[in-house]
């Protein structure tokens, strides 16, 4: 396969590529209802997170045009520990303005440089190796300057091959993104049901107003509800329900780390969780872990094998990060495993913990690093209902939670396929044939 080597500088000079940094916004320009202002922190390894993004005033739109996104752009973080993280602007994303710690790569001639190919080149070995050689330290932070970006070398196959590579890898990423969005919707549905039942007490209020059923609640559970409220330390709660310490509603498991010096403890087939393995909130489930231990390592340490459906909460550092175990796994000592008691199933325990996280963070201990201890759980009050209502919640959300796990597992397989194909396609080791596409999407 014929490949031509170019520099970004030569592609910029001949009008094929545009590279620029972001807009240096002033505080007085933000807080409006116009274009979004995308900071580097909103660029993740998998997508752009638009939650909590600032906005400009609408009147500033003409001034920001040169720094505004278009579908097909590649966004690259250029400062800090995330330097070199890349993402792709798709048709369905809202228009935004790049911040100074982002660079924007844009193909201006799609007959020479396919935007989708540039997207995947930015994740490939050729860019990564050059990036590591170019990053310099500015105030102790890695930095990739616009000048250095002009020096980047890129090997371009024919435009037809570029488009074929982008199509194969893009099909995989499109399915991963579809799964992520579906999981986000399913997560919101389950969260809404939990809030309605156990925070706002909507079924009880509906029954008190004369309703004979509630849409999300099974009839037997609805029939068992009271129609009156009583006062509690948390305010009015349904009659017959109780306020209890969080610690009374869960069994708490501690974790452990096998000795690193014992090679026989590591490299086994038992997943070993640390906070770096945490899923996004919309995914909930942890499908796999980056490190594995052996049975000998499990037996020779304080680590325990947690069953499927255990809620894991980080207790140090990034306090309150949550995961729900999709497979049996162990965890390190910086986390707690939580299992529900008294009728509370896996899903209710997870959503109770989600609700309690903010309060747990507020009550964490330590002047240097925030820490959740077992005593912290004693000080967090939650409202608990009779077992029939508690168990009904798990049955109602079970389908959604199962679909979230299923799509998360599928996305992991798709990502592994993409990551295996990417270097081979970019290097020319593998040509894009129909059998490759079929295997990738099977």
C-alpha positions, 0 to 999 in steps of 0.5 A: 500500500502506497503511503506518503509522509507529510508533516502537519506543517506542510499540510497546513501550508498547502491548505489541507489541514487547519490547526489552532488553539482555543479561545482565552475567555474572560470570566465576564464573557461567561454565564450566558445562554449562547455557545458552550465553552469546552475545557480540557477537563470535559474531554474524556478517553471515550467522549465529550462530557457536556455536563456543567459546561459554561456558556458564552453570551449569544452576542459573542458568537461572531467573535468566537467563530474561528474557535468554534467546533465543526463536525469532523474536528479532532480535539486534542488536550495540550496541557497537564497530565491529560496532554494528548487525550483526543476526541472527535466532534460528531454531527449530533454534538452541540456546537462549542468553543475550544478553550486554550488547553485544547487544540483543534485539528480540522481537515480542509480537503477531504480528498487528501485527508479524511477527518475520520482517518485523522481521528484514529491516527490521533489514537495510534502509535505514530502520534503517541510516540511523537507526542512523548518526545515533544511534551515539555514541562511548563510549571511542572505540567506537560505541554504540547505547543502549536509550534511542536504540532507543526512538526508532527509527521503523518503517513497517509495512505490513499484517500480510499484506504483512509476512508475505509479505515475510518469506516471500519473503526468508526462503525465500532465506535458508533456502536460503543457510543450508542451503548453509552447513550442507552446506558445513560438513559437506563441509568436515569430511569432507574434513578428516577424510580429510586427518587420517586419511591424513597426520596419524594415518596410519590407512591405514598402521596398518590395513595394518600390522594386516593390513587389505587395504583402507581405506574412504576410500582407493582400492585402488591407493594403499592397495596402495602403502602401507608396513607399517612406521614410521621415526623422524623429527623429527616422530615416527614416520612411514610408511617411505618418507615424508619430512619436508620444509620447507613451502616445498619442497612449494609454489610461492609467488606474491606479490601486488601492488596497482595504483596507486590514482591510475590510474583505468584500473587499476580497475573492470575484470573481473579479481577482485582479492582482499584478506583482506576477501574471505576466505570462512569456513573451512567455505566454503573457496572465494572466489567473487568479490571486492569490487574488480576491476582491469583488464588494464592494472592487472594488467600495470602492477603486481606482481599476478599472475593466479592459476589456479583452485585456488590457495590464498591465505594472508594474510601480514599483519594477520589472519595465516593466513586462507585461501581457495581460488580458484574463478575466476582472480584476482589478490591484493594484496601482503599475501597469498601464493598457494600451488600444490602441486608433486611430485604435490600437487594443489590440494586437498591443498595447501589442507588442508596449509596449513590444518594448518600455519596454527597453526605459521605463526602461531607463527613469524610475524615482527614486534613490531608486526604479525605477518607471514609471510615466505617464510622462514617457510615454510622453517621449517615441516616437513610430512610428505609421501608418494609422489606416488601417495598425494598425487594420490589424496587430490585424487581422493577429495575432489574431489566434496566440494570441487566441491559446496562451490564449487557451493553457494557460487556458488549462495548468492552468487546467492541473496544478490544476489537477496535484497539486490536485493529487500529495499529494494524490498519494504520501501519498497513499490516492489515488491509481493509477487506470485507471479511475484516469488517464482518469480523469486527462487527460480528 
